[in-house]
Amino acid sequence: MRITRLVSENHVQEVDGADLSLMDSLIAKYKGKSGSLIPLLQGTQHLYGYIPGPAFEKLSEATGISSADIYGVATFYAQFRLKPVGRNIIKVCHGTACHVQNANAITDALKDFLEVGDGETTADGEFTLESVACLGCCSLAPVMMIGENTYGKLSGKLAVKVIKEMKNNLCKQPQE
């Protein structure tokens, strides 16, 4: 079976609400500068919260680097996201100290409660669950971090309690 590639004649500027023209000033800032790929990817992610697929082609056109090579860099570094994330990112530490103190129980309890897998975002877009290598809070093991807040000496039950309290607080906030 032969597969034919479909090529679009129009350049789509907006995909999933991501207005790619927002990248124009970022691209202009780094135009012609060598070693600018990482800052361009960081800036793109800062604009959208992740790097939308069509941004790779736009960066490729601007830099002359193939979109495959740009994608390779973005997938090599853990700092880059290729999918939208929730407003609250829950990072559960799985470093040695946390692992020994049963960090898996925390991750499993949160997966069950939030109904997501590791690296996934809840349907309401509120929470993203991530397992990370180390948060540097070994004396508090096992630990999770949400935004700038660190929660230590956790169990699965305590971790779920923290999320329930956050959800309750979110429900109490006036809607804009």
N, C-alpha and C positions, 0 to 999 in steps of 0.2 A: 504494500500500500504506500503510495506516495503522498507526502504531506506538503501542501503549498502554504507558504507564509503569506499572510494578508498584511499588506502595508497600507497604512492610513495616509491619505494625502494631506489631511489637516492636522495641525499641531493643536492638541487639546490643551487649553490653558487651565481648566478647572476639572479636577477629578476628586470625588468624595469630599467636596467642599474645599479642596486645597487649591487656592489661587496661585498658580506658579509664577505670576508676575511679581509676587512678593519677593522672589529670589533675585530680581533684577539688580537692586542696589547692592546686595551681597556679592553678586557676580562682578559687578563693576568695581567694588572695593578690592578684589583680588585679581582682576584682569591682568594677565601678563606676568604675574608673580610666580616664581617657581616654589614648589613645596606648599602650594595653597590647597591641595585636595582635602586634607583633614579639616582645616578651618572652614572650607566650603561645606563639607558634610555636617560639621558641628553647627554652623550657622543655619543650614537648612533644617536640621532637626530642632533647633531653637525656635524657628519660625512656625513649624507645624506640630511639634511634639514628637515627631517621628520623621522618617524620610519616605515620602510618597514615591511609589514606583515611577511615575512620569518625571520626577525630579532627576533621576539618573540620566535620562536622555537630555534634559536641559543642561545639566552639568557637563555632559559629554560634548555637546555642541559648543559650550562656552570654553572648555579647557582643551579640547582636542584629545582627551583621554577617552578610550572606549568605555561605553557604559558597562561592559562586562568587567573591566578592570576596576572601575569605580565601585561596582557592586561587590567585587572581591575584597576591596578595602573595607567597605561598610560592614560586610559580614565577618571579617577577620577580627575587628575590634568590638568588644562587648558593649562599649558605650553607645553604639548606634542601634536604633530601633527601626524596624521596617514595617511595623504595624502600629496603629494608634494604641496608646496606653490609657489607663484609667486616670481620673483626677488624683487618686491616692494610690501610690505604688507601695505595696507591702513587700519588704525584702526580709526573707527569713534566712538567717545565717546557717550555713552548713559546714563551717570550718571545723577543725578537729575538736575544740572544746565544746562547741554546740552539738556536733554530731554525737559525741560521747554522752552528752546530756539529753539525747533523744530529740533532736531538732526535727527528725522525720515525723514525729507525732504532731508537732505544730503544723508542719506543712500539710499533713494528711487531714487534720481537723479543719484547717482553713479551706482546703480544696472541697471538702464535704459541705461546709457551711456556705461558702460562696458559689458552689457549683461550677468551679472552673478547674482547669489543669494548671500545672506550673507554666508560667509565662503567658497565661491567658488573662483576659479582661472580662469582668462581669458584664452581663447583658445591658445593664443600666449605665455602663461606662464609668462607674464610680471607683472600682478597685481593680488593680492588676497585681497578681501574685507572682513573685519571683524568688527562686532559690539563688542565693549568692554564696561565693566561696568564703568570704570573711568580712565581718563588719568591724572588726577590731575592738570588740567589747567582751573579750574572753572571760573576764571576771564576772560578767552578768549572764553567762551561758545557762540555758539557750536563750537567744535573743532575736527580736525582729525589730525592724525600723520602718516607720511610716512617715514619709516626708523627713522632717528634722527630728522627729520624736523616736526615742529608743525605748523599747520595752524588754526588760530582762527577767531572768529567773522564771521563765514561762513554762506552761504546760499547754497542751492542745486546748483544754477548756478555758484557760486564762486568755489565750490568744483570741479565741472566738469571742470572749467577753469584751475584749478591747474593740473588736470590729462591731459588735452589737451596739456598744456605747457610741461609736462613731456614727453608725447608721441612725441611731436615735437623735443625735445632735444634728445630723443633716436634715432629718425630717422636721425638726423644730425651727430651722432657719427659714426666714421669709423668702419666697420665690421672687425672682426679679422679673 
